[in-house]
Amino acid sequence: MHIARPTYTAALLLLLAFPLLAQEVRDDNLLHILHADSLVGLSSENIEARKFIGNVRMRQGKVHIKCDQAIQHLNKDLVELEGNVVITQDTLTLKTRRGKYDSKNKLASTIWGIHLDDGNVTLEARTGDYNMDSRIAVFSDSVLVSEPEAAILAQDLVYYRDSSKAIATNSVYITFADETALILADSVIHYIDAKRTYFHKSPRLWQVDTANVERSDSLGAMEDTIRLDTLSITAKYMESIRDSADSFFARDSVETVRTELAARSGTMNYLRSDSLVALRFDPILWYEGSQITGDSIAVQLANNKLHALDVFGNAFSLSASKPTDTDSIGPPGRYDQMSGVNIFMRFKDDAAERIIVDKTAISLYYLYDDRALNGVRRESGDRIIIDFEEGDGRWIRTHSGVEGTYYPERFVTGKETSYNLEGFYLRNDRPVQPPMPAMPHPLERYREQHTP
């Protein structure tokens, strides 16, 4: 390429022309050169260009550009920008070390690292384009989106400023400012102003809660230890609504696991403000040694502890029978069972306090005489109430239309399955908690900055 060095007079005339052009030409589609410390003309057979050096300033309509150096290709409507590049448009500021500006399409692009801040959202990535007319950013390669409510890390992301919407794809991580939650998905649609987020393609959620646990040391003194309780949810689709409704929804093959509680369901709806979890469409819930099924199940939490568990429609509960609650296992094939239209359970300190089996209530429980097998008893009525003392069943009351039958042990041994209640179905697909991945460093840094 041949580089033409203009004479001092020609260069001076060109430099003097910059402010005149800026004043006389008001077409917003034209790129105006407002200032440069020096100018060099570049020309060859295929190139007509000008190189601006030092404190370069340009303007196209409401778009302002600053950089250390720039090469303007006159026959391509293209400007190469280098060194401390800053592009502004209304409240938006875009920064990069090096990039290009297509003045015809009003498109800024770079592969040298990009930082975008529009006063509401901050985006960072290794490569990216931003269109000044459509106000759409297309970023890729380790994209980080930060806003007051959440942060997203993804391989690819499109940000629509006018609708305040971000679409992230490929290995998406998201965390929220006021929660210890981490969500992974292949595709996320995040509405920033509306505070709504939609997760597609088998998202997974982990949320870590801390609980103080008192224990005695070897000297009998009480001291506090910290236990981490991790909630995990997997499904094919999730959504988070963080407005006044403040809810979290998951559907299709939903699995929920938290310490001693696990569940499968078609849908799961969590109302944060009410600490209420609703499971629907063939839900099944395991709590400690119990398996519970029904048409729908509602779980009420209080201070991160199980407070109430209500089963509506075709309610059924079974648990392995044991001589006492201190026994880790019981006789094989023996399950205490309850069935009814509804079952209502209340808990205190994570232990059952009262169970009410409502409408067409039936209970079946195995008996023991000082750990010796002692037959089985079946009772039915309109309502059965079981009160517990320190987690062990103490009082069982049956109301209205009471029927009860006791079967001695000699009729039970080896024939336990024949006594199972209608609807008995022992499941062996209790979900286990997937391992929680490490929080990516950019999101960890975001959480440190936004944790009160």
Summary of the structure (lengths in Angstrom):
residues: 452
radius of gyration: 33.8
end to end distance: 59.1
largest distance: 118.0
contacts: 1385
relative contact order: 0.06
helix: 8%
strand: 62%
